[in-house]
Each structure stands twice: as C-alpha cells, then as structure tokens.
Amino acid sequence: MAETEDKSILIVEDDETLRETLAYNLTKEGFTVVTAADGLDGLALAQAEQPDLIILDVMLPGLDGLTVCRTLRRETDSLIIMLSARSSEVDKIIGLDAGADDYMTKPFSLGELLARIRAVSRRRLEPAIGQLKSGDLYLDLIARQAHKGQQELQLSYKEFDLLAELIRNQGIVLSRDFLLAKIWGYDRAGGSRTVDVHIRWLRQKIEENPAKPKRIVTIPRAGYRFEG
C-alpha cells in the first residue's frame, strides 16, 4: 500500500461524529473512504470492497471488532488498525493477537493516525523488500545486518530488533511497556529499565552525539519516538 495515492480505507465506527470526522479528513488527505456503523455492515463492506486499509473500532453493535478482525484476517490481506477507548497493555495485546496490524487508543490526533497508516504500510512492504532505511541507516532484515553509511553496526540481537521496531514506527511515540512486550515478550522481567538500557546502547551506535540524541528522542512520561 503506497502512502496516499488514491488508496481505499474502510472506517467501521459506531460513533457518528468520529466516523464522519475521520472520513472527511482522510478524504482530504487523498484516500477513497467508505464507512460502516456496525460490525455486520463493516464485515460485509470489507468482503465486498477489499479496501487497502480498515480502521476498526473494538466495541461495535451487531458484531464486535475483535470478531470482525479475526474473520477478515482469514479472508483478506487488508491492513487493519483497531481503535479502542481501552488503553491497557492487555487490551492492546488482545487486539494485535486478533490479527490487527496496529492498535490506537482514543482519543487520538489525525497526525498520529496518518503516521500509523504510514507505519503499517511500510511494514507491509518489508516481506517483499527485506530491508528498512532511514537516512543513512540501512537494515537488512534477512541477513540481520545494520549499516550507518558505509559502516556496519555491531548490534546485539535485541538491539537490532529494537532499532527495526523504532524505524518501522518513525514519528510515533512508543511506550516502554509496548517495546518491552514487542521485543522481549510479555513476561520479561526487568521492566522498563531493560528498554532504557538498550536505547542508551543504540544511541551510542547511531547518534552523532549520544548525550544529545536527535534520532531516538525521549518523550517524558510517554516513551520514545524515532525521528529518522
């Protein structure tokens, strides 16, 4: 899925104000948008239209979003971003395990949504290209090699995975809990300190001045954002 070139998006959301606001703004961004107000209509539209991306609320009348997501994941390769007012890590894990490509907590900004659309679109391309690029950083996902310019970076297994996840989500704030669950597994001991230590190690290898990082930026009380 390219980033904005007349790609189709299905919005399945029972909140009329949010549904119409998203449809209006995404249409202005160049997307072709169709909408549904409940799970049954959303499932039928997704099966008929085969949109490039589906924005899917979790709590829907008729058929809940998790059931819709599981059904669609067996039938379509459309990208799926789930929406929910529930912000706990467990709820996010359930949504991702249902087959969603990403999970967003309400409320959110249009800018964040567009960033996440770009991020999941980049991830979709990875199996085909087998690589990630950002500025002078290049990751070969198959050979598990990382380069900064012409210099090969000596990254540990977890450092490589962490850097790949940051690049995939460029411009998006990722919480320590999210990174801990994504990179180390849900039951990993050590808490957020593990993430902070690995971020520090990465900064020493990719930042011009690790003491004043410009690529991996700390967002106080929120997490980290990769700036490229």
Secondary structure, 3 states (H helix, E strand, C coil): CCCCCCCEEEEECCCHHHHHHHHHHHHHCCCEEEEECCHHHHHHHHHHHCCCEEEEECCCCCCCHHHHHHHHHHHCCCEEEEEECCCCHHHHHHHHHCCCCEEEECCCCHHHHHHHHHHHHHHHHHHHHCEEEECCEEEECCCCEEEECCEEECCCHHHHHHHHHHHHCCCCEECHHHHHHHHHCCCCCCCHHHHHHHHHHHHHHHCCCCCCCCCEEEECCCEEEECC
